[in-house]
Amino acid sequence: NMLTWITRKEHPFGLLSYPCPVCGYKYGSAWLYEPLPQDVIDFLLPLRNHPTRPIERGEERSIAP
């Protein structure tokens, strides 16, 4: 829906910068941040040291260990 990327100044039904009816947030008015849950951090940290190589075109790679 293109109206989600248009402001009210550009079109009467534009939704960009229109406040959320639930929380009042307006697009671009603040940096929204939510900390990662600890189980996600515990999963991601070991991946820093995992040996990797680029996937070749047409190659399938499983994400299972």
N, C-alpha and C positions, 0 to 999 in steps of 0.2 A: 504494500500500500504506500504510494508515494506521499500521501498526506502526512505520514509520520516524519518525513524529512523536510517539511515545509513549515515555516513559522506562520503565526496568525497574521503577521503584517503582509505576508505574500499571498495568503489565501484564507478565507474565513473559517475553513475547516482544518487548517494546518495544526498539527499537534506538537511540533518542535517548540520547546520552551514553554509549553503549557504545563502548569503544575499537576503533578500526579494527584488524583483524588484521594488516594490512600495515605501517602506520606508527605505530600506537598513539595517533593523534589522537582526542580526544573532542570532540564537537560543543560549541562554545562555550567551550572551554578555552584557546584562543589565537587571535590574529589571524593568519590564513594570508595570506602575501604572496608573489607571484612577480613579478619585474620584467618589464615589457613588452619583447619583442624589439625591436631597433633598427629593423627594417623596418616594424613596426607603428607605432612612434613617427613614423617618416618619412612614413607614409601619413596619420596623424591630424593632424599639425601644420598642414599647409596647409588643412585643413578649417576651422580657426578663422577664417580670413579669407574664406571662401566665402560669397557672397551667397545667402541662402536666403529662402524665403517659406513660409508654412504650406501644406500640401497640402489642397485643398478636398475636401469629401466627394464620393466617386465618382470623383475624379481619379486617374489612374494616373501614376506618375512612375518613369522608369527611373533606376537608379543608375549606369548607364554614363556616362562623360564625353562 
